[in-house]
Amino acid sequence: MTKVLFAASEATPFARTGEMGDVVGALVKYLSRLGHDVTLAMPLYQAVRQGAPHLAATNVAVSVDFMDLRVQGLWREGRLPGGDVPVWFLENDHFFGREHLYGPPTGDYDDNAKRFVFFCRGLLELLAARGERFDVIHCHDWQTALLPVYLKHRHTTGPFEKVRSVLTVHNLAYQGIFWHWDMALTGLDWKHFNWQELEFFGSLGFLKGGLVNADRITTLSPTYARDAQTKDHGCGLHEMMTFRARDLRGIPCGIDPETWDSAHDPALPAAFSANDQAGKQACRAAALEDAGLPATAAADRPLIAVTGPLVEQRGMPLLLAALEELLARGALVAVLGLGEERYHVALQNLVKGREAALCVRTLRDDRLTHRLLAGADMALLPARSDSSGLGALTAARYGAIPIARAVGGLAEAVTDHTAAGPRSGDGFLFTDETPAALLAAFDRALAAWRDRPLWQALVSRAMSREHSWALAAAEYARLYENLVAPPTSPGR
């Protein structure tokens, strides 16, 4: 049994902005079910207080010095629903008692460097105060990527003497890049601010520091692990990912069937399953109503869902370039998500005069996301880069057939219908990042949708595919066990 501390800036069901929260929340649960001793540590956000108001104080107060400023916090403790996994929350209302986790839709908080340095250093202070030893500290993205740096260069004795670190990269595009003078906030020696460690084109790079110092690095798909080593997808860190290739592993992620279950989802107006799809028609009617799209004109037009962050990496430029022609070919499109303001504006401008076929809701709402995917015929994922394929997995689980660009995790999550044969596959893939390629994939999906028996079989296959976190958790467990195993003496 391995004793693992998860350090993350978000986790379902407490607080999430996207896929990282879902991954962390599911993985700790399934690792615990495998018998591992798992603890989760995260900030005590305003959203956590609202969802879990009764948290016990640990009596461990921490203080972190930021040059001439001392910031204090208190650790509280709760449990993951179900009671198996303890969760530590760092309380500091100035840093974490805010409406948003990282910043409003218009941009990040100016003090994010200080907020997450405080979290990382506060977590290490907690471990030192309790004298608690873990085999592995598993970090997630830039917000906790300084922990491997501290474990290699600052916290090396006592409870930290034998601890190993794993860093999971959820999205290389988000790296925690800050003003170089923020190096003083970290408490690390300035000698580590160099091109081989924390310096990134003149700025301070939290994620880069973690990539240099973590004992192992993981991504959420083998394809993304390979993509991350290329200039096109490495976001300036491709050489570092290549340098660490021997310690890099892509582990396919899963979805939590307890969260994504169309047969028992209280958000849906009707239940349905792979073997009994009758309820999906009621869900389709409800999704059209939610979107304000006319049900009377929808019988011969497929409903396409676009969900998730409205950002460049998720393919917003390609969607905007293809959207008018997509509508002209008979699609109804409902867009739901938050992202960059420029895409909000562009999408809202496209809605004008097309209200009968296009709906855009620039908000994050988990309940509406479930309802939209349950009612949609298809889900469009025109990603420029994709780390996990989770968007396709969740859509398919609710019978929304993915139309996806074959990059990163999407290339693994979707099996192309035509390439696999007319009675095989569970989605439609395209390769080129062009409107023509996207529209050609939609044309194939539309032809299949009009063949009702064929489409029902396609939906059944998509909903039936096994993508449980139990398989992924077992892979992580093996990674931990190999990492902490004593070295084998060479034979004579």
C-alpha positions in Angstrom: 0.0 0.0 0.0 1.3 3.4 -1.0 0.7 6.5 1.0 0.0 9.4 -1.4 -0.7 13.1 -0.9 -2.6 14.8 -3.7 -1.8 18.5 -4.0 -4.2 20.3 -6.3 -5.8 23.6 -6.8 -9.2 22.1 -7.6 -11.1 18.8 -7.2 -14.7 17.7 -7.8 -17.0 18.0 -6.0 -15.6 20.8 -4.0 -14.4 23.3 -6.6 -13.6 23.0 -10.3 -13.1 25.0 -13.4 -12.7 22.1 -15.8 -11.2 18.8 -16.4 -8.4 19.0 -13.8 -11.0 19.1 -11.0 -12.8 16.1 -12.5 -9.6 14.1 -12.8 -8.3 14.8 -9.3 -11.7 14.1 -7.7 -12.1 10.8 -9.5 -8.5 9.6 -9.2 -8.2 10.0 -5.4 -11.5 8.1 -5.0 -10.5 5.2 -7.1 -7.0 4.9 -5.7 -8.5 4.8 -2.2 -10.8 1.9 -3.4 -7.7 0.0 -4.5 -6.5 0.1 -0.9 -4.0 3.0 -1.1 -3.8 5.6 1.7 -4.7 8.8 -0.1 -5.1 12.3 1.2 -6.1 15.4 -0.8 -4.9 18.9 -0.1 -6.4 22.0 -1.7 -7.3 25.7 -0.9 -10.4 26.6 1.0 -12.2 28.5 -1.7 -15.5 30.4 -1.2 -17.1 27.6 -3.3 -15.9 25.0 -0.8 -17.3 26.9 2.1 -20.7 27.0 0.5 -20.6 23.3 -0.4 -19.0 21.9 2.8 -19.7 24.4 5.6 -18.8 22.0 8.5 -15.0 21.5 8.4 -13.0 20.6 11.4 -10.0 22.7 12.4 -6.7 20.8 12.5 -5.1 23.2 15.0 -2.3 23.7 12.6 -1.8 27.3 11.7 0.9 28.2 9.2 2.7 31.4 8.4 4.6 32.2 5.2 7.0 35.1 4.9 6.9 37.1 1.7 9.8 39.4 2.2 8.4 42.1 4.5 4.9 40.5 4.7 3.9 37.5 6.9 0.8 35.7 5.7 -1.0 33.3 8.0 -3.5 30.5 7.3 -5.3 27.7 9.1 -5.6 24.1 7.9 -9.1 22.5 8.1 -10.1 19.0 7.4 -13.1 17.4 5.7 -13.8 14.2 3.8 -14.5 13.3 0.2 -18.2 12.3 -0.1 -18.4 8.7 0.9 -16.0 9.2 3.8 -12.9 7.3 2.5 -10.5 10.1 1.6 -9.4 12.9 4.1 -9.2 16.3 2.5 -7.1 19.2 3.9 -8.2 22.7 3.1 -5.9 25.7 3.6 -7.9 28.7 4.9 -7.0 32.3 4.1 -9.9 34.5 3.2 -7.8 37.1 1.5 -6.2 34.7 -0.9 -9.0 32.1 -1.4 -12.3 33.6 -0.2 -13.0 34.9 -3.7 -15.7 34.3 -6.2 -13.4 32.7 -8.8 -10.6 30.2 -8.4 -8.0 31.8 -10.6 -9.6 35.0 -11.8 -12.8 36.4 -13.5 -13.5 35.6 -17.1 -11.7 38.7 -18.2 -8.3 37.5 -16.8 -6.3 36.1 -13.9 -5.9 37.5 -10.5 -2.8 39.7 -10.3 -1.5 37.9 -7.1 -1.8 34.3 -8.4 1.9 33.8 -7.9 1.7 34.7 -4.2 -1.6 32.8 -3.7 -0.2 29.4 -4.9 3.3 29.9 -3.4 1.4 30.4 -0.1 -0.5 27.1 -0.7 2.6 25.1 -1.6 4.7 26.5 1.3 1.8 26.2 3.7 1.3 22.5 2.8 4.9 21.7 3.5 4.7 23.6 6.8 1.7 21.4 7.7 3.6 18.2 7.0 6.5 19.4 9.0 4.3 20.4 12.0 2.5 17.0 11.9 5.6 15.0 11.1 3.6 13.1 8.7 5.4 11.1 6.1 4.1 10.3 2.6 5.6 8.0 0.0 4.5 10.2 -2.9 3.3 13.8 -3.3 1.3 13.9 -6.5 1.1 17.5 -7.9 -1.2 18.9 -10.6 -0.4 21.6 -13.1 1.4 24.9 -12.4 -0.4 25.7 -9.2 1.4 23.0 -7.3 4.4 22.6 -9.5 6.8 24.3 -7.1 6.4 21.4 -4.6 8.9 19.2 -6.5 11.3 22.1 -6.5 11.0 22.6 -2.7 11.4 18.8 -2.2 14.6 18.7 -4.2 16.2 21.9 -2.9 14.7 23.1 0.4 12.7 20.4 2.2 15.0 17.3 2.2 15.1 16.1 5.8 12.7 14.8 8.4 9.3 13.8 6.9 10.5 14.8 3.4 13.6 12.7 3.4 12.3 9.8 1.2 9.2 11.4 -0.4 9.0 11.2 -4.1 7.1 13.6 -6.4 4.8 13.0 -9.4 3.7 16.0 -11.5 0.6 15.5 -13.8 0.4 18.0 -16.7 -3.2 18.6 -17.5 -2.5 21.4 -20.0 0.8 22.7 -21.1 -0.7 25.9 -22.3 -1.2 27.0 -18.6 2.3 27.3 -17.2 2.2 29.8 -14.3 4.3 32.4 -16.0 5.1 35.4 -13.7 7.2 38.5 -13.4 10.8 37.5 -12.7 10.9 39.4 -9.4 8.2 37.1 -8.1 11.1 34.7 -7.6 11.6 36.4 -4.3 8.2 35.2 -3.1 9.2 31.5 -3.5 11.8 31.6 -0.7 14.2 29.8 -3.1 17.7 30.8 -3.7 18.1 33.0 -6.8 20.6 30.6 -8.1 17.7 28.5 -9.3 16.5 31.2 -11.5 18.4 30.1 -14.6 17.5 28.7 -18.0 17.8 25.1 -16.9 15.4 25.5 -13.9 12.9 28.2 -13.2 13.7 30.9 -15.7 11.5 30.8 -18.8 12.3 33.5 -21.5 13.1 36.0 -18.8 10.1 35.2 -16.6 9.5 32.9 -13.7 7.9 29.6 -14.8 6.3 27.5 -12.1 5.4 24.6 -14.4 8.9 24.5 -15.9 10.4 24.3 -12.4 8.2 21.3 -11.6 9.1 19.6 -14.9 12.8 19.9 -14.1 12.5 18.6 -10.5 9.6 16.1 -10.4 10.7 12.4 -10.1 8.0 11.4 -12.6 5.8 13.3 -15.0 2.5 12.1 -16.4 0.0 13.3 -18.9 -3.6 12.2 -19.4 -3.0 10.3 -22.7 0.0 8.6 -24.4 -0.7 10.7 -27.5 -0.5 13.9 -25.6 2.8 12.8 -24.0 4.2 12.4 -27.5 2.5 15.6 -28.8 4.0 17.6 -25.9 7.5 16.8 -27.2 6.8 18.6 -30.5 7.0 22.3 -31.2 3.4 22.5 -32.4 2.0 21.3 -29.1 4.7 21.8 -26.5 3.9 25.5 -25.8 7.6 26.3 -25.6 8.4 23.4 -23.3 8.8 20.7 -25.9 12.5 20.5 -25.4 12.1 20.1 -21.6 9.5 17.4 -22.2 11.8 15.6 -24.6 14.7 15.9 -22.1 12.5 14.3 -19.4 11.1 11.7 -21.8 12.5 8.7 -19.8 10.5 9.9 -16.8 7.4 10.9 -18.7 4.4 8.6 -19.0 1.0 9.1 -20.6 -1.8 7.3 -18.7 -5.2 7.4 -20.4 -7.8 8.9 -18.1 -11.3 7.7 -17.5 -14.7 9.1 -16.5 -16.5 8.6 -13.3 -19.7 6.5 -14.1 -21.1 7.7 -10.8 -21.0 11.3 -12.1 -21.8 10.6 -15.7 -24.7 8.2 -15.6 -27.7 9.0 -18.0 -29.8 6.3 -16.3 -29.6 8.0 -12.8 -28.8 11.6 -13.4 -31.1 13.9 -11.4 -30.5 16.8 -13.8 -32.1 15.0 -16.7 -35.9 15.0 -17.5 -35.8 11.3 -18.5 -33.4 8.4 -18.0 -31.9 6.5 -20.8 -29.1 4.0 -21.5 -27.2 2.3 -24.2 -29.8 -0.4 -24.4 -32.9 1.8 -23.9 -32.6 5.1 -25.7 -36.2 6.1 -25.5 -35.6 8.8 -22.8 -33.1 10.6 -25.0 -36.0 12.1 -27.0 -37.3 13.8 -23.9 -33.8 15.0 -23.1 -33.5 16.4 -26.6 -36.7 18.4 -26.2 -35.5 19.7 -22.9 -32.1 20.7 -24.3 -33.8 22.6 -27.2 -36.0 24.4 -24.7 -33.0 25.2 -22.5 -31.2 26.6 -25.5 -34.2 28.6 -26.8 -34.2 26.7 -30.1 -37.5 25.9 -31.7 -38.5 22.3 -31.3 -41.0 22.4 -34.2 -38.2 22.9 -36.7 -35.7 20.5 -35.2 -37.1 17.1 -36.2 -34.9 16.9 -39.3 -31.9 18.8 -38.0 -29.3 17.3 -35.6 -28.5 19.2 -32.4 -24.8 19.8 -31.9 -23.3 20.6 -28.5 -20.1 22.6 -28.0 -19.2 22.6 -24.3 -16.1 23.5 -22.3 -13.6 26.4 -22.3 -14.1 28.8 -25.2 -10.4 29.2 -25.9 -7.9 28.9 -28.7 -6.7 25.4 -27.7 -10.2 24.1 -27.8 -10.5 25.1 -31.4 -12.5 28.3 -31.2 -10.9 29.9 -34.3 -11.8 26.8 -36.3 -15.4 26.7 -34.9 -15.9 30.4 -35.8 -14.6 29.8 -39.3 -16.9 26.8 -40.0 -20.0 27.8 -38.0 -22.0 29.6 -40.7 -21.6 26.8 -43.1 -22.4 24.2 -40.4 -25.7 26.0 -39.8 -26.3 26.2 -43.6 -25.9 22.4 -43.9 -28.7 21.9 -41.4 -27.2 21.8 -38.0 -28.6 23.3 -34.8 -25.8 24.4 -32.5 -25.8 25.1 -28.8 -22.6 26.5 -27.3 -22.1 26.5 -23.5 -19.0 27.6 -21.7 -16.7 30.4 -20.6 -13.5 31.5 -22.1 -11.7 34.4 -23.7 -13.8 37.6 -24.2 -12.9 37.8 -27.9 -14.6 34.5 -28.5 -17.6 35.5 -26.4 -18.1 38.6 -28.6 -17.5 36.8 -31.9 -20.0 34.1 -31.0 -22.7 36.5 -29.8 -22.3 38.5 -33.0 -22.9 35.3 -35.0 -26.1 34.6 -33.1 -27.7 37.8 -34.5 -30.2 36.8 -37.1 -29.6 33.1 -36.5 -31.5 32.7 -33.2 -33.6 29.8 -34.6 -30.5 27.7 -35.2 -27.7 28.9 -32.9 -27.6 29.4 -29.1 -24.6 30.7 -27.2 -24.5 30.7 -23.4 -21.2 32.1 -22.0 -21.4 30.6 -18.5 -20.2 27.5 -16.6 -23.0 25.4 -15.4 -22.5 21.6 -14.7 -26.2 20.9 -14.6 -26.8 22.5 -18.0 -23.8 20.7 -19.4 -25.3 17.4 -18.5 -28.7 18.3 -19.9 -27.2 19.6 -23.1 -25.1 16.5 -23.8 -28.0 14.2 -22.9 -30.1 16.0 -25.5 -27.6 16.6 -28.2 -27.2 14.3 -31.2 -23.5 15.2 -31.6 -20.7 17.0 -29.8 -18.2 19.1 -31.7 -14.6 19.1 -30.5 -12.5 21.0 -33.0 -9.4 21.2 -30.7 -6.1 22.6 -31.7 -4.6 20.5 -28.8 -6.2 18.2 -26.4 -4.6 16.6 -23.3 -7.2 14.1 -22.2 -10.1 13.3 -24.5 -12.4 13.8 -21.6 -14.8 16.0 -23.6 -15.3 13.2 -26.0 -15.7 10.5 -23.3 -18.4 12.4 -21.4 -20.3 13.3 -24.6 -20.3 9.7 -25.8 -21.4 8.5 -22.4 -24.6 10.6 -22.8 -25.1 9.6 -26.4 -23.8 12.8 -28.0 -21.6 11.3 -30.8 -18.2 13.1 -31.0 -17.1 14.9 -34.1 -13.5 15.6 -33.1 -10.1 16.6 -34.4 -7.7 13.7 -34.1 -5.2 15.3 -31.7 -3.9 14.3 -28.3 -6.4 12.5 -26.1 -9.2 12.9 -28.6 -7.3 10.6 -31.0 -7.5 7.8 -28.4 -11.0 8.6 -27.0 -12.8 8.4 -30.4 -12.8 5.5 -32.9 -13.8 6.8 -36.3 -17.0 5.3 -37.7 -16.0 5.1 -41.3 -12.5 4.0 -40.8 -13.6 1.2 -38.5 -16.3 0.1 -40.9 -20.0 0.9 -41.4 -21.0 -1.0 -38.3 -18.2 0.0 -36.1 -16.7 3.0 -34.4 -18.2 5.5 -32.0 -17.5 8.9 -33.5 -16.2 10.9 -36.5 -12.6 12.1 -36.6 -10.8 14.7 -38.9 -7.2 15.6 -39.1 -6.6 18.9 -40.8 -7.3 22.1 -38.9 -9.5 23.5 -41.6 -13.2 24.3 -42.0 -13.3 21.9 -45.0 -12.0 19.0 -42.9 -14.5 19.7 -40.1 -17.4 20.0 -42.5 -16.5 16.8 -44.2 -16.6 15.0 -40.9 -20.0 16.6 -40.1 -21.3 15.5 -43.5 -20.4 11.9 -42.7 -22.1 12.2 -39.3 -25.2 13.8 -40.8 -25.5 10.9 -43.3 -25.3 8.4 -40.5 -27.8 10.4 -38.4 -30.3 10.2 -41.1 -30.0 6.3 -41.1 -31.9 5.8 -37.8 -31.1 2.1 -37.2 -27.4 2.8 -38.0 -27.4 5.8 -35.7 -29.0 4.0 -32.8 -26.4 1.3 -33.0 -23.7 4.0 -33.1 -25.1 5.6 -30.0 -25.3 2.3 -28.2 -21.6 1.5 -29.0 -20.5 5.0 -27.8 -22.4 4.7 -24.5 -21.3 1.2 -23.9 -17.5 1.7 -24.1 -15.7 1.1 -20.9 -13.7 4.2 -19.7 -13.6 3.6 -16.0 -11.1 5.4 -13.7 -10.5 2.0 -12.1 -8.1 1.1 -15.0 -6.3 4.4 -14.8 -6.0 4.3 -11.1 -4.3 0.9 -11.3 -1.8 2.4 -13.7 -1.0 5.2 -11.3 -0.7 2.7 -8.4 1.9 0.8 -10.4 3.8 4.0 -11.1 3.9 4.9 -7.4 5.0 1.5 -6.4 7.8 1.4 -8.9 8.9 4.9 -7.9 9.2 4.1 -4.1 10.5 0.6 -4.5 14.1 0.2 -3.2 16.7 0.0 -5.9 17.6 -3.5 -6.9 21.2 -4.4 -6.2 23.1 -5.4 -9.4 23.7 -9.1 -9.8 27.2 -10.6 -9.8 
